[in-house]
Amino acid sequence: MQPIRQVFLDAPEFIPVSVEFQHHSIELIIWPLEETAAAAAAETGEPAFLIADVNHIVMPSREERNARR
């Protein structure tokens, strides 16, 4: 049996299954082809997350990080 990939431009109420796949264990993946909000943001160049501007990063030494107070 060969796998089948089929695109429905206007999905029907029921998806027909080929006779060769009937009464077998199969995997059916339904994936919408419309654009998502993340894909639309990627096209505009806007990040999907907030970016913080940092002027200086403070990196304490190992001793300072592990000091008991």
FIDOKOL-455876 format. One line per field, with one value per atom (N, C-alpha, C): residue in three letters; residue number from 1; y, x, z. Coordinates in nm, 3 decimals. Each point is the difference from the previous one (the first is absolute). Layout:
<recs>
residu <- [ala ...]
num <- [NUM ...]
Y <- [Y ...]
X <- [X ...]
Z <- [Z ...]
</recs>
This chain:
<recs>
residu <- [met met met gln gln gln pro pro pro ile ile ile arg arg arg gln gln gln val val val phe phe phe leu leu leu asp asp asp ala ala ala pro pro pro glu glu glu phe phe phe ile ile ile pro pro pro val val val ser ser ser val val val glu glu glu phe phe phe gln gln gln his his his his his his ser ser ser ile ile ile glu glu glu leu leu leu ile ile ile ile ile ile trp trp trp pro pro pro leu leu leu glu glu glu glu glu glu thr thr thr ala ala ala ala ala ala ala ala ala ala ala ala ala ala ala ala ala ala glu glu glu thr thr thr gly gly gly glu glu glu pro pro pro ala ala ala phe phe phe leu leu leu ile ile ile ala ala ala asp asp asp val val val asn asn asn his his his ile ile ile val val val met met met pro pro pro ser ser ser arg arg arg glu glu glu glu glu glu arg arg arg asn asn asn ala ala ala arg arg arg arg arg arg]
num <- [1 1 1 2 2 2 3 3 3 4 4 4 5 5 5 6 6 6 7 7 7 8 8 8 9 9 9 10 10 10 11 11 11 12 12 12 13 13 13 14 14 14 15 15 15 16 16 16 17 17 17 18 18 18 19 19 19 20 20 20 21 21 21 22 22 22 23 23 23 24 24 24 25 25 25 26 26 26 27 27 27 28 28 28 29 29 29 30 30 30 31 31 31 32 32 32 33 33 33 34 34 34 35 35 35 36 36 36 37 37 37 38 38 38 39 39 39 40 40 40 41 41 41 42 42 42 43 43 43 44 44 44 45 45 45 46 46 46 47 47 47 48 48 48 49 49 49 50 50 50 51 51 51 52 52 52 53 53 53 54 54 54 55 55 55 56 56 56 57 57 57 58 58 58 59 59 59 60 60 60 61 61 61 62 62 62 63 63 63 64 64 64 65 65 65 66 66 66 67 67 67 68 68 68 69 69 69]
Y <- [-0.118 0.118 0.125 0.091 0.126 0.108 0.085 0.109 0.100 0.063 0.097 0.135 0.103 0.138 0.072 0.054 0.065 0.132 0.107 0.132 0.030 0.038 0.040 0.153 0.069 0.145 0.044 -0.084 0.024 -0.132 -0.015 -0.128 -0.043 -0.125 -0.051 -0.031 -0.029 -0.033 -0.132 -0.092 -0.129 -0.022 -0.058 -0.029 -0.146 -0.024 -0.138 -0.073 -0.127 -0.084 -0.101 -0.011 -0.094 -0.143 -0.082 -0.138 -0.078 0.026 -0.074 0.033 0.114 0.037 -0.039 -0.034 -0.036 -0.129 -0.005 -0.117 -0.029 0.105 -0.009 0.108 -0.014 0.107 0.108 0.122 0.111 0.120 0.095 0.128 0.108 0.082 0.110 0.130 0.086 0.129 0.108 0.085 0.111 0.127 0.072 0.117 0.116 0.106 0.113 0.075 0.043 0.067 0.152 0.053 0.144 0.053 0.129 0.062 0.016 -0.021 0.023 0.138 0.046 0.132 0.008 -0.108 -0.001 0.009 -0.069 0.006 0.139 0.063 0.135 0.099 -0.016 0.088 -0.021 -0.123 -0.028 0.067 0.008 0.065 0.150 0.060 0.145 0.038 -0.098 0.026 0.035 0.001 0.028 -0.126 0.010 -0.120 -0.040 -0.129 -0.051 0.006 0.061 0.010 0.140 0.037 0.131 -0.002 0.105 0.011 0.110 -0.031 0.099 0.052 0.131 0.061 -0.001 -0.052 -0.009 0.073 0.092 0.074 -0.071 -0.072 -0.063 -0.130 -0.105 -0.129 -0.019 -0.027 -0.023 -0.149 -0.041 -0.141 -0.013 -0.042 -0.016 -0.119 0.004 -0.110 -0.124 -0.111 -0.125 0.014 0.061 0.018 0.087 0.106 0.088 -0.073 -0.083 -0.074 -0.103 -0.063 -0.109 0.045 0.129 0.049 -0.018 -0.049 -0.019 0.129 0.038 0.126 -0.026]
X <- [0.083 -0.083 0.088 -0.031 0.073 -0.077 0.071 -0.070 -0.057 -0.109 -0.068 0.002 0.038 -0.010 -0.096 -0.106 -0.102 -0.036 -0.006 -0.036 -0.142 -0.085 -0.136 -0.005 -0.031 -0.011 -0.130 -0.101 -0.125 -0.039 0.037 -0.016 -0.146 -0.027 -0.137 -0.035 -0.126 -0.045 0.062 0.018 0.061 0.117 0.109 0.117 -0.010 -0.002 -0.008 0.134 -0.010 0.119 0.004 0.117 0.017 -0.028 -0.050 -0.036 0.119 0.119 0.119 0.038 -0.047 0.030 -0.110 -0.115 -0.111 0.031 -0.040 0.018 0.147 0.084 0.140 0.027 0.109 0.042 0.065 -0.048 0.055 0.021 0.078 0.018 -0.051 -0.091 -0.056 0.039 0.070 0.041 -0.074 -0.072 -0.072 0.074 0.050 0.084 -0.059 -0.046 -0.059 0.107 -0.032 0.096 -0.011 -0.097 -0.012 0.118 0.029 0.109 -0.037 0.096 -0.020 0.052 -0.029 0.046 0.152 0.067 0.146 0.060 -0.061 0.051 -0.021 -0.112 -0.025 0.098 0.033 0.097 0.139 0.034 0.131 0.015 -0.109 0.005 0.020 -0.055 0.013 0.132 0.074 0.128 -0.013 -0.119 -0.020 0.024 0.076 0.022 -0.128 -0.015 -0.118 0.020 0.111 0.029 0.052 0.002 0.049 0.152 0.065 0.145 0.032 0.085 0.041 0.138 0.018 0.130 0.078 0.123 0.084 0.130 0.036 0.125 0.118 -0.024 0.110 -0.050 0.079 -0.033 0.090 -0.058 0.077 0.021 0.129 0.035 0.082 -0.062 0.077 0.097 0.105 0.097 -0.063 0.066 -0.050 -0.013 0.099 -0.002 -0.120 -0.025 -0.113 -0.133 -0.008 -0.124 -0.027 0.106 -0.015 0.016 0.018 0.017 -0.128 0.017 -0.119 -0.019 -0.122 -0.030 -0.054]
Z <- [0.000 0.000 0.000 -0.086 -0.008 0.076 0.076 0.068 -0.100 0.039 -0.085 0.069 -0.074 0.049 -0.091 0.057 -0.081 0.065 -0.079 0.048 -0.044 0.095 -0.029 0.009 -0.108 0.004 0.067 -0.006 0.071 0.065 0.129 0.068 0.007 -0.035 0.010 0.145 0.022 0.135 0.046 -0.092 0.030 -0.096 0.050 -0.084 -0.046 -0.130 -0.048 0.021 0.032 0.020 -0.114 -0.063 -0.110 0.046 -0.090 0.032 0.054 -0.052 0.045 0.144 0.054 0.138 0.098 -0.050 0.087 0.074 0.127 0.088 0.028 -0.001 0.040 0.104 0.073 0.090 -0.083 0.010 -0.078 0.091 -0.046 0.069 -0.093 0.051 -0.078 0.070 -0.070 0.055 -0.076 0.073 -0.061 0.039 -0.100 0.021 -0.077 0.066 -0.073 -0.079 -0.121 -0.085 0.008 0.075 0.013 0.081 -0.020 0.073 0.147 0.085 0.143 0.034 0.119 0.043 0.003 0.041 0.005 -0.140 -0.096 -0.137 -0.059 0.031 -0.050 0.061 0.129 0.064 -0.059 -0.035 -0.058 -0.137 -0.075 -0.131 0.011 0.105 0.018 0.065 0.050 0.064 0.147 0.054 0.141 0.081 0.111 0.081 0.072 0.024 0.070 0.151 0.047 0.141 0.030 0.128 0.040 0.013 -0.044 0.010 0.101 0.098 0.099 -0.037 0.009 -0.023 0.130 -0.004 0.118 -0.028 0.089 -0.017 0.062 0.111 0.072 0.063 -0.013 0.061 0.120 0.115 0.122 0.016 -0.002 0.018 0.128 0.109 0.123 -0.012 0.077 -0.001 0.062 -0.014 0.057 0.151 0.063 0.145 0.042 -0.076 0.032 -0.020 -0.103 -0.025 0.108 0.053 0.095 0.144 0.024 0.139 0.079 0.121 0.088 0.078 0.009 0.069 0.136]
</recs>
